[in-house]
Amino acid sequence: MLSVALLVAFAFIAWKISPRERDEHAHVHGAGQIGLLAAVALFGVDYFTSYFYATGELMSALHPYGLQKYAGIAVAVIALANFVFGALYMYSLGVFNEGGGSYTASMRYLSPGLSLVVAVVLIQDYVLTIVVSTLSGADQLLSITNGYNLHWFWHFALGAALAAVTWFLTIRGRGESARVVGLLLGVFVLLTVTLAGGLFTALFRNVPAVAYTEPTQAATLSQALYHMLTASMKGMVALSGLEAMSNGIQFVRDEDAGIVRWGKQALPRFKRLWAFYSGKSGIGRFVQTLFLFYGGLTTLFLSTFAVHFNVFDGTLGRTLVGNLAFIGFSQIPGGLTLYWAYQILAVALLAAASMTAFQDLQATAWRDVAIGEIPEIVVYRNKGGTFTRSVTAGFILAVVIQLVVRGRTSLAVPYYGVGVFMPITVMGMAVREHFKQHYAGRARRLGMAGASASISLSGLVFVGQIVGKWEEGGWVVLISFTLLILLAHGLLVSPGGARDPRQIFRIVREKARVQGAMGSIVEWQSLKMQEYRYQVLQLLRRTFEIFGVRRADPVEPVPAGDYDHAVHSDHPEAPSILLPYLEVPASPGRGGV
């Protein structure tokens, strides 16, 4: 009875605090905007749910070699990376607050070619987020009945089913998705606090550790260092949440969160703090503030108890978290009910984590259509503000990858998380350039030094991800990156990659229904990418002429101009920058097919 009463109470509390979308917020400039709680739910669920698989992956690189007692070193590396990269993205939200993440940042301060690479890498990362999240959910579901080691088909079938559920919820709109995920996260937090109490109780009661029967493999010092690197890189899998929030800031309401409005009135002496967390940038920073500490603390919590009780992924047919949940909840009357509820909740949350990726597929895909990287037919927005075709395409591709990796999460993880460090490095480079161009004196030196530190760390982690996961397929990332870059450029220079002002206007203003500064930014990016396309075509023309093949000169594109001159972010009502190039200005605000 106690366990049932706790579940009912937790569900009621979570339901009361879960975000609710008001009618007036359903369409702000046609975007379907969300507030603080909904942003935490949709853009935070990816890193919240890394709790269920990151530590398991980390420990899987250590315990076969008897190195699990050194897990604290890997945890420290993860905590440091989370803090540095989180601080970088928190600052960047004030500079790049119209969405697009490192894609927009690189286009503005670096080069269109680099921005193109970021765009395709992010698409890959978002699809793999769906794959890993839903397959991890399947692992947790099978873990309930000690079926973690069942035939791969069941992992695949359950993962595909979970991806289908989140696809369906996503196309129904952001407001409804946020409420469902917010409810689940609320119950998760309350149950996890209860679990922590149960694990400490088991500790005080001297509950014995599980006997480990598998033989420990020997490792030399160099091999042990390599396994420590692998553990650090495997546990560092939720950093895509940073880029997700930066990319999806366009879907956040530009208003102060309730706590900020209260703080400005009740504690005015902290005005610099409230200014930092004001507006939509502030809402995004609240989400990323949680990120600063969450990964390090949860990994430390789980790894400590995993080492003490000698439980890991696969022990007794359960996942690492499944084993700890069974031990912790067993200390509470009726704990088996809580254990089942926790595992089923894990399944639901891991499936919901793919919603973050679906949201960012929307935010990225329509921009990629505008610049000429994806066919125009992909951009379609329904009445609820959802880009349904990009969501559906991402779902189909994720299911295909699930089948290719035969439903095994461990086969997909080496490719997940690697790609996001390239965009993080690019963001650091863009922020450094921003400090260089807009600041002077001490602020300029400190800002550039901080950005340089993040660039160095993200570059090292990027290489470490490939090296640490080399034996599990990390080397394939080098091939996939090369193929993606070549494919992206091939699509851009093809006839389907050409975009004139009329077509760009139709995609951005009519089909995507994006207005104001955000629309102007994407229009400028599209013109800039067409300039880059022209340069690549000219290079190809000159290259062919060396071999005696003459090709016609490509059509010179409309000049994009300077960013600050073309985009008036301080005037949201400013008209499209393409209007001077249109013979008959179209009427914005209507959706296309």
C-alpha positions as CSV (number, residue, x, y, z in Angstrom):
1,M,0.0,0.0,0.0
2,L,2.9,2.4,0.8
3,S,4.4,2.0,-2.7
4,V,1.0,2.6,-4.4
5,A,0.3,5.6,-2.2
6,L,3.8,7.0,-3.2
7,L,3.2,6.5,-6.9
8,V,-0.2,8.2,-6.7
9,A,1.2,11.1,-4.8
10,F,4.2,11.5,-7.1
11,A,2.0,11.4,-10.2
12,F,-0.4,14.0,-8.7
13,I,2.5,16.4,-7.8
14,A,4.1,15.9,-11.3
15,W,0.8,16.5,-13.0
16,K,0.2,19.7,-11.1
17,I,3.6,21.2,-12.0
18,S,3.7,19.9,-15.6
19,P,3.7,22.6,-18.3
20,R,0.4,23.6,-20.0
21,E,0.1,25.4,-23.2
22,R,-2.3,28.3,-23.4
23,D,-4.3,29.1,-26.5
24,E,-2.5,32.4,-27.0
25,H,0.9,30.7,-27.0
26,A,-0.1,28.1,-29.6
27,H,0.9,30.4,-32.4
28,V,3.4,33.1,-31.8
29,H,4.5,34.2,-35.3
30,G,3.3,30.7,-36.4
31,A,5.9,29.0,-34.2
32,G,4.0,27.3,-31.4
33,Q,6.2,28.8,-28.6
34,I,6.9,27.2,-25.2
35,G,7.9,28.5,-21.8
36,L,10.4,27.5,-19.1
37,L,8.9,24.2,-17.8
38,A,8.1,23.0,-21.4
39,A,11.7,23.9,-22.5
40,V,13.1,22.0,-19.6
41,A,11.0,19.0,-20.6
42,L,11.6,19.0,-24.3
43,F,15.2,20.2,-24.5
44,G,16.3,18.7,-21.2
45,V,14.9,15.2,-21.4
46,D,17.8,14.0,-23.6
47,Y,20.5,14.7,-20.9
48,F,18.1,13.8,-18.0
49,T,17.6,10.3,-19.5
50,S,21.4,9.8,-20.1
51,Y,21.1,8.7,-16.4
52,F,19.8,5.3,-17.6
53,Y,22.6,4.4,-19.9
54,A,25.7,6.6,-19.7
55,T,27.0,5.1,-16.4
56,G,26.3,1.6,-17.7
57,E,28.4,2.3,-20.8
58,L,31.1,3.9,-18.7
59,M,31.4,0.9,-16.4
60,S,31.3,-1.6,-19.2
61,A,34.7,-0.3,-20.3
62,L,36.2,-0.8,-16.8
63,H,34.7,-3.7,-14.9
64,P,35.8,-6.5,-17.3
65,Y,39.3,-5.5,-16.4
66,G,38.8,-5.0,-12.7
67,L,39.2,-1.2,-13.1
68,Q,35.8,-0.1,-11.8
69,K,37.3,1.3,-8.6
70,Y,39.0,4.0,-10.8
71,A,35.6,5.2,-12.2
72,G,36.0,8.4,-10.3
73,I,38.6,9.6,-12.8
74,A,36.3,9.2,-15.7
75,V,33.5,10.9,-13.7
76,A,35.8,13.9,-13.1
77,V,36.5,14.2,-16.8
78,I,32.8,14.1,-17.7
79,A,32.0,16.7,-15.0
80,L,34.7,19.1,-16.3
81,A,33.5,18.8,-19.9
82,N,29.9,19.3,-18.9
83,F,30.8,22.5,-17.0
84,V,33.1,24.0,-19.7
85,F,30.8,23.3,-22.6
86,G,27.7,24.3,-20.6
87,A,29.2,27.6,-19.8
88,L,30.1,28.2,-23.5
89,Y,26.6,27.5,-24.7
90,M,25.0,29.6,-21.9
91,Y,27.0,32.6,-23.1
92,S,26.3,31.9,-26.8
93,L,22.6,32.1,-26.2
94,G,22.9,35.8,-25.7
95,V,24.7,36.2,-29.0
96,F,22.9,33.7,-31.2
97,N,19.4,33.9,-29.8
98,E,17.4,33.3,-32.9
99,G,18.1,29.6,-33.1
100,G,20.3,27.5,-35.3
101,G,23.1,26.8,-32.8
102,S,26.6,26.4,-34.1
103,Y,25.1,26.3,-37.7
104,T,24.1,29.9,-37.4
105,A,27.2,30.9,-35.4
106,S,29.6,29.5,-38.0
107,M,27.7,31.1,-40.9
108,R,27.9,34.5,-39.2
109,Y,31.5,34.5,-38.0
110,L,33.4,31.7,-39.8
111,S,32.5,30.4,-43.3
112,P,29.5,28.9,-45.2
113,G,31.5,25.8,-46.0
114,L,32.0,25.0,-42.3
115,S,28.4,25.8,-41.6
116,L,27.4,23.3,-44.3
117,V,29.4,20.6,-42.6
118,V,27.9,21.4,-39.2
119,A,24.4,21.2,-40.7
120,V,24.8,17.6,-42.0
121,V,26.7,16.5,-38.9
122,L,23.8,17.7,-36.7
123,I,21.3,15.8,-38.8
124,Q,23.3,12.7,-38.2
125,D,23.6,13.3,-34.5
126,Y,19.8,13.9,-34.1
127,V,18.9,10.7,-35.9
128,L,21.4,8.7,-33.8
129,T,19.9,10.3,-30.6
130,I,16.6,8.8,-31.6
131,V,18.3,5.4,-32.2
132,V,20.2,5.3,-28.9
133,S,17.3,6.6,-26.7
134,T,14.7,4.2,-28.0
135,L,17.0,1.2,-28.0
136,S,18.0,2.1,-24.4
137,G,14.4,2.2,-23.6
138,A,14.0,-1.3,-25.0
139,D,16.9,-2.5,-22.9
140,Q,15.2,-1.1,-19.7
141,L,11.9,-2.8,-20.6
142,L,13.5,-6.2,-21.1
143,S,15.5,-5.7,-17.9
144,I,12.3,-5.8,-15.9
145,T,11.9,-9.5,-16.5
146,N,15.7,-10.2,-16.5
147,G,15.5,-10.4,-20.3
148,Y,18.4,-8.0,-21.1
149,N,20.2,-10.8,-23.0
150,L,17.3,-11.9,-25.2
151,H,17.5,-12.2,-29.0
152,W,18.4,-9.0,-30.8
153,F,15.1,-8.9,-32.7
154,W,13.1,-8.1,-29.5
155,H,15.4,-5.1,-28.8
156,F,14.9,-3.9,-32.4
157,A,11.1,-4.4,-32.4
158,L,10.6,-2.6,-29.0
159,G,13.0,0.2,-30.0
160,A,11.1,0.8,-33.3
161,A,7.8,0.8,-31.4
162,L,9.0,3.4,-29.0
163,A,10.3,5.5,-31.8
164,A,6.9,5.3,-33.4
165,V,5.2,6.5,-30.3
166,T,7.4,9.5,-29.9
167,W,7.0,10.3,-33.6
168,F,3.3,10.4,-33.1
169,L,3.4,12.6,-30.1
170,T,5.8,15.0,-31.8
171,I,3.6,15.6,-34.9
172,R,0.7,16.4,-32.5
173,G,2.5,19.6,-31.4
174,R,5.1,20.9,-28.9
175,G,2.6,21.9,-26.2
176,E,1.1,18.4,-25.8
177,S,4.5,16.8,-26.0
178,A,5.9,19.1,-23.3
179,R,3.1,18.3,-20.9
180,V,3.5,14.5,-21.3
181,V,7.3,14.7,-20.9
182,G,7.1,17.1,-18.0
183,L,4.8,14.7,-16.2
184,L,7.2,11.8,-16.7
185,L,10.2,13.9,-15.6
186,G,8.4,15.0,-12.4
187,V,7.7,11.4,-11.4
188,F,11.3,10.4,-12.4
189,V,12.8,13.0,-10.0
190,L,10.6,12.0,-7.1
191,L,11.2,8.3,-7.6
192,T,15.0,8.8,-8.0
193,V,15.1,10.7,-4.7
194,T,13.2,7.7,-3.1
195,L,15.7,5.3,-4.8
196,A,18.6,7.2,-3.3
197,G,17.1,6.8,0.1
198,G,16.7,3.1,-0.5
199,L,20.3,2.6,-1.6
200,F,21.7,4.4,1.4
201,T,19.4,2.3,3.6
202,A,20.8,-0.8,1.9
203,L,24.3,0.5,2.6
204,F,23.6,1.0,6.3
205,R,22.0,-2.5,6.4
206,N,25.1,-4.0,4.9
207,V,23.2,-5.6,2.0
208,P,25.9,-7.8,0.4
209,A,27.3,-7.1,-3.1
210,V,26.4,-9.4,-6.0
211,A,29.0,-12.1,-6.5
212,Y,30.8,-11.5,-9.8
213,T,31.5,-14.8,-11.5
214,E,33.0,-13.8,-14.8
215,P,36.8,-13.9,-14.9
216,T,38.6,-10.5,-14.9
217,Q,40.8,-9.8,-17.9
218,A,44.4,-8.6,-17.3
219,A,45.4,-5.2,-18.5
220,T,48.8,-3.5,-18.7
221,L,49.3,0.1,-17.7
222,S,48.9,1.4,-21.2
223,Q,45.8,-0.7,-21.7
224,A,44.4,0.5,-18.4
225,L,44.9,4.1,-19.5
226,Y,43.1,3.3,-22.8
227,H,40.2,1.8,-21.0
228,M,40.0,4.8,-18.8
229,L,39.8,7.0,-21.9
230,T,37.2,4.7,-23.4
231,A,35.1,4.9,-20.2
232,S,35.3,8.7,-20.1
233,M,34.2,9.0,-23.7
234,K,31.4,6.4,-23.4
235,G,30.0,8.2,-20.4
236,M,30.0,11.6,-22.2
237,V,27.0,11.0,-24.4
238,A,24.4,13.7,-23.5
239,L,26.2,16.8,-24.7
240,S,23.9,17.0,-27.7
241,G,21.5,18.6,-25.3
242,L,23.6,21.8,-25.4
243,E,23.3,22.1,-29.2
244,A,19.6,21.1,-28.9
245,M,18.7,24.0,-26.7
246,S,20.7,26.5,-28.8
247,N,19.2,25.2,-32.0
248,G,15.7,25.1,-30.6
249,I,15.7,28.5,-28.9
250,Q,13.5,29.7,-31.8
251,F,10.6,27.8,-30.3
252,V,10.9,29.5,-26.9
253,R,8.7,32.4,-25.9
254,D,10.5,35.7,-25.6
255,E,9.5,36.5,-22.1
256,D,10.8,36.3,-18.5
257,A,10.2,33.1,-16.6
258,G,8.1,33.4,-13.5
259,I,11.0,33.1,-11.1
260,V,12.8,35.9,-13.0
261,R,9.8,38.2,-12.7
262,W,9.6,37.4,-9.0
263,G,13.3,38.0,-8.5
264,K,13.3,41.4,-10.2
265,Q,10.6,42.6,-7.8
266,A,11.7,40.8,-4.6
267,L,15.5,40.8,-5.0
268,P,16.3,43.8,-7.2
269,R,19.9,43.9,-5.9
270,F,20.7,40.8,-8.0
271,K,19.7,42.7,-11.2
272,R,22.7,41.3,-13.2
273,L,21.7,37.8,-12.4
274,W,18.1,38.4,-13.4
275,A,19.3,40.1,-16.6
276,F,21.3,37.1,-17.5
277,Y,18.2,34.8,-17.1
278,S,15.8,37.2,-18.8
279,G,13.9,36.6,-22.0
280,K,14.1,33.5,-24.2
281,S,17.9,33.4,-23.8
282,G,17.3,33.3,-20.1
283,I,14.9,30.4,-20.4
284,G,17.5,28.5,-22.5
285,R,20.1,29.3,-19.9
286,F,18.0,27.8,-17.1
287,V,17.8,24.6,-19.1
288,Q,21.6,24.6,-19.6
289,T,22.4,25.6,-16.0
290,L,20.9,22.2,-15.0
291,F,23.2,20.6,-17.5
292,L,26.3,22.1,-15.9
293,F,26.1,19.7,-12.9
294,Y,23.6,17.0,-13.8
295,G,25.9,14.7,-15.7
296,G,28.7,14.7,-13.2
297,L,26.5,14.2,-10.1
298,T,24.3,11.4,-11.5
299,T,27.3,9.5,-12.9
300,L,29.1,9.8,-9.6
301,F,26.0,8.6,-7.8
302,L,25.4,5.6,-10.0
303,S,29.0,4.6,-10.4
304,T,29.6,4.7,-6.6
305,F,26.8,2.4,-5.8
306,A,27.5,0.2,-8.8
307,V,31.0,-0.4,-7.5
308,H,29.8,-1.1,-4.0
309,F,27.1,-3.6,-5.0
310,N,29.2,-5.0,-7.9
311,V,26.4,-4.6,-10.5
312,F,26.7,-3.5,-14.1
313,D,24.9,-3.8,-17.4
314,G,24.0,-7.5,-17.9
315,T,24.4,-8.5,-14.3
316,L,21.5,-10.8,-13.4
317,G,20.0,-10.0,-16.7
318,R,19.4,-6.4,-15.9
319,T,20.9,-3.0,-16.7
320,L,23.1,-1.2,-14.2
321,V,20.3,1.1,-13.2
322,G,17.9,-1.8,-13.2
323,N,20.1,-3.6,-10.7
324,L,20.4,-0.6,-8.4
325,A,16.7,0.1,-8.6
326,F,16.0,-3.5,-7.6
327,I,18.3,-3.2,-4.6
328,G,17.2,0.2,-3.5
329,F,13.5,-0.2,-3.8
330,S,13.7,-3.6,-2.1
331,Q,14.4,-1.7,1.1
332,I,10.9,-0.2,1.0
333,P,7.7,-2.1,1.8
334,G,6.1,-3.0,-1.5
335,G,9.3,-2.0,-3.3
336,L,8.8,-4.5,-6.2
337,T,5.9,-2.3,-7.4
338,L,8.2,0.8,-7.3
339,Y,10.9,-1.2,-9.1
340,W,8.5,-2.0,-11.9
341,A,7.2,1.5,-12.1
342,Y,10.7,2.9,-12.2
343,Q,11.7,0.6,-15.1
344,I,8.5,1.3,-17.1
345,L,9.1,5.0,-16.4
346,A,12.7,4.6,-17.7
347,V,11.3,3.1,-20.9
348,A,8.8,6.0,-21.4
349,L,11.5,8.7,-20.7
350,L,14.1,7.2,-22.9
351,A,11.5,7.1,-25.7
352,A,10.6,10.7,-24.9
353,A,14.3,11.7,-25.1
354,S,14.0,11.2,-28.9
355,M,11.5,14.1,-28.9
356,T,14.4,16.5,-28.3
357,A,16.0,15.1,-31.5
358,F,12.7,15.3,-33.4
359,Q,12.3,19.0,-32.3
360,D,15.8,19.8,-33.5
361,L,15.3,17.9,-36.8
362,Q,12.5,20.4,-37.3
363,A,14.6,23.4,-36.4
364,T,17.5,22.3,-38.7
365,A,15.7,20.7,-41.7
366,W,13.8,23.8,-42.8
367,R,16.9,25.8,-42.7
368,D,18.7,23.2,-44.7
369,V,15.9,23.4,-47.3
370,A,16.3,27.1,-47.5
371,I,20.1,27.0,-48.1
372,G,19.7,24.3,-50.8
373,E,20.9,21.3,-48.9
374,I,17.6,19.4,-48.8
375,P,14.8,19.3,-51.4
376,E,12.1,21.8,-51.0
377,I,9.4,19.1,-50.7
378,V,10.6,18.3,-47.2
379,V,9.5,21.7,-45.7
380,Y,5.8,21.5,-44.8
381,R,4.3,22.9,-41.6
382,N,0.9,21.8,-40.3
383,K,-1.6,24.0,-38.4
384,G,0.0,23.1,-35.1
385,G,3.3,24.5,-36.2
386,T,5.1,21.1,-36.6
387,F,7.3,20.3,-39.6
388,T,5.8,16.9,-40.1
389,R,7.8,15.7,-43.1
390,S,11.2,16.2,-41.5
391,V,10.0,14.4,-38.4
392,T,8.7,11.5,-40.4
393,A,11.9,11.2,-42.5
394,G,14.0,11.2,-39.3
395,F,11.8,8.4,-37.8
396,I,12.1,6.2,-40.9
397,L,15.9,6.7,-41.0
398,A,16.2,5.9,-37.3
399,V,14.3,2.6,-37.6
400,V,16.5,1.6,-40.5
401,I,19.6,2.2,-38.4
402,Q,18.1,0.3,-35.5
403,L,17.7,-2.7,-37.9
404,V,21.3,-2.3,-39.2
405,V,22.8,-2.4,-35.7
406,R,20.5,-5.3,-34.9
407,G,18.8,-3.6,-32.0
408,R,22.0,-3.4,-29.9
409,T,22.5,-0.1,-28.1
410,S,26.2,-0.8,-27.7
411,L,26.7,-0.9,-31.4
412,A,25.0,2.5,-31.9
413,V,26.7,4.3,-29.0
414,P,30.1,4.6,-30.7
415,Y,28.6,6.8,-33.4
416,Y,26.3,8.8,-31.1
417,G,27.9,11.7,-29.3
418,V,31.0,11.8,-31.5
419,G,29.5,14.1,-34.1
420,V,28.3,16.7,-31.6
421,F,31.8,17.7,-30.5
422,M,32.6,19.1,-34.0
423,P,29.7,21.6,-33.6
424,I,30.8,22.4,-30.1
425,T,34.3,23.1,-31.4
426,V,32.8,25.3,-34.1
427,M,30.6,27.2,-31.5
428,G,33.8,27.9,-29.5
429,M,35.5,29.3,-32.6
430,A,32.5,31.5,-33.4
431,V,32.3,32.8,-29.8
432,R,36.0,33.5,-29.8
433,E,35.6,35.5,-33.0
434,H,32.7,37.4,-31.5
435,F,34.9,38.5,-28.6
436,K,37.6,39.5,-31.0
437,Q,35.3,41.7,-33.1
438,H,33.1,43.3,-30.4
439,Y,35.2,43.6,-27.2
440,A,38.3,45.4,-26.2
441,G,40.8,45.3,-23.3
442,R,40.5,42.8,-20.4
443,A,37.0,41.6,-21.4
444,R,38.3,40.7,-24.9
445,R,41.4,38.9,-23.6
446,L,39.4,36.9,-21.0
447,G,36.6,36.1,-23.4
448,M,39.0,34.9,-26.1
449,A,41.0,32.8,-23.6
450,G,37.8,31.1,-22.3
451,A,36.6,30.4,-25.8
452,S,40.1,29.0,-26.8
453,A,40.0,26.7,-23.8
454,S,36.7,25.3,-24.8
455,I,37.9,24.8,-28.4
456,S,41.0,22.9,-27.2
457,L,38.9,20.7,-24.8
458,S,36.2,19.9,-27.4
459,G,38.9,19.2,-30.0
460,L,40.6,16.8,-27.6
461,V,37.3,15.1,-26.7
462,F,36.4,14.8,-30.3
463,V,39.7,12.9,-31.0
464,G,39.2,11.0,-27.7
465,Q,35.7,9.9,-28.7
466,I,37.1,8.4,-32.0
467,V,40.2,6.8,-30.3
468,G,38.3,5.6,-27.2
469,K,35.6,3.9,-29.3
470,W,38.0,2.8,-32.1
471,E,37.6,-1.0,-31.5
472,E,33.9,-0.7,-31.4
473,G,33.6,1.2,-34.7
474,G,34.9,4.6,-33.9
475,W,37.0,4.5,-37.0
476,V,33.9,4.4,-39.1
477,V,33.1,7.9,-38.0
478,L,36.1,9.2,-40.0
479,I,34.6,7.5,-43.1
480,S,31.1,8.7,-42.4
481,F,32.2,12.3,-41.8
482,T,34.1,12.3,-45.1
483,L,31.1,10.8,-47.0
484,L,28.7,13.3,-45.4
485,I,30.8,16.3,-46.3
486,L,31.2,15.1,-49.9
487,L,27.5,14.3,-50.2
488,A,26.5,17.7,-48.7
489,H,28.6,19.5,-51.3
490,G,27.3,17.3,-54.0
491,L,23.8,18.1,-53.2
492,L,24.5,21.8,-52.9
493,V,26.2,22.2,-56.3
494,S,23.5,20.0,-58.0
495,P,20.7,21.8,-59.8
496,G,18.5,21.1,-56.8
497,G,20.8,23.1,-54.6
498,A,20.1,26.4,-56.5
499,R,18.0,29.0,-54.6
500,D,16.9,32.3,-56.0
501,P,15.3,35.1,-53.9
502,R,11.8,34.1,-54.8
503,Q,12.3,30.5,-53.8
504,I,14.0,31.4,-50.6
505,F,11.2,33.8,-49.7
506,R,8.6,31.1,-50.5
507,I,10.4,28.5,-48.3
508,V,11.0,30.8,-45.3
509,R,8.0,33.1,-45.2
510,E,5.3,31.1,-46.8
511,K,6.0,27.4,-46.2
512,A,7.9,27.5,-43.0
513,R,5.8,30.6,-41.9
514,V,8.8,32.2,-40.1
515,Q,8.7,35.9,-39.7
516,G,10.7,38.7,-38.1
517,A,14.4,38.6,-37.3
518,M,14.5,34.8,-37.5
519,G,13.2,34.8,-41.0
520,S,15.7,37.5,-42.1
521,I,18.6,35.5,-40.6
522,V,17.7,32.4,-42.5
523,E,17.3,34.5,-45.7
524,W,20.7,36.0,-45.2
525,Q,22.2,32.5,-44.6
526,S,20.6,31.2,-47.7
527,L,22.0,34.0,-49.8
528,K,25.4,33.4,-48.2
529,M,25.3,29.7,-49.0
530,Q,24.4,30.5,-52.6
531,E,27.6,32.6,-52.7
532,Y,29.5,29.7,-51.5
533,R,27.8,27.4,-54.0
534,Y,28.9,29.8,-56.8
535,Q,32.5,29.7,-55.6
536,V,32.5,25.9,-55.5
537,L,31.0,25.7,-59.0
538,Q,33.7,28.2,-60.3
539,L,36.4,26.0,-58.8
540,L,34.9,22.9,-60.4
541,R,34.7,24.8,-63.8
542,R,38.4,25.8,-63.6
543,T,39.4,22.3,-62.6
544,F,37.5,20.7,-65.5
545,E,39.2,23.2,-67.9
546,I,42.6,21.9,-66.9
547,F,41.5,18.6,-68.5
548,G,40.1,20.3,-71.6
549,V,36.4,20.1,-70.5
550,R,34.7,23.5,-70.8
551,R,31.6,24.2,-68.8
552,A,29.3,27.2,-68.8
553,D,29.8,29.9,-66.2
554,P,27.4,29.4,-63.2
555,V,24.8,32.1,-62.6
556,E,26.1,34.7,-60.2
557,P,23.9,34.8,-57.1
558,V,22.4,37.8,-55.3
559,P,24.9,39.2,-52.8
560,A,24.1,38.5,-49.2
561,G,25.8,41.6,-47.8
562,D,27.0,42.2,-44.3
563,Y,25.1,40.3,-41.5
564,D,24.5,43.3,-39.3
565,H,23.4,45.5,-42.2
566,A,21.1,42.8,-43.6
567,V,19.5,41.4,-40.4
568,H,17.8,43.8,-38.0
569,S,17.5,41.7,-34.9
570,D,16.5,44.7,-32.9
571,H,13.5,45.3,-35.2
572,P,11.4,42.1,-35.2
573,E,8.8,43.8,-37.4
574,A,11.4,44.5,-40.1
575,P,10.3,43.1,-43.5
576,S,12.1,40.4,-45.5
577,I,15.5,41.4,-46.8
578,L,14.5,39.7,-50.1
579,L,11.7,42.1,-50.9
580,P,13.9,44.3,-53.1
581,Y,14.6,41.3,-55.3
582,L,11.0,40.2,-55.7
583,E,9.0,41.3,-58.7
584,V,5.7,40.8,-56.9
585,P,6.0,40.5,-53.1
586,A,4.1,37.5,-51.8
587,S,1.8,37.6,-48.9
588,P,3.5,35.9,-45.9
589,G,1.8,33.8,-43.3
590,R,0.3,31.0,-45.4
591,G,1.5,27.5,-45.1
592,G,2.6,25.6,-48.2
593,V,2.7,22.0,-49.2
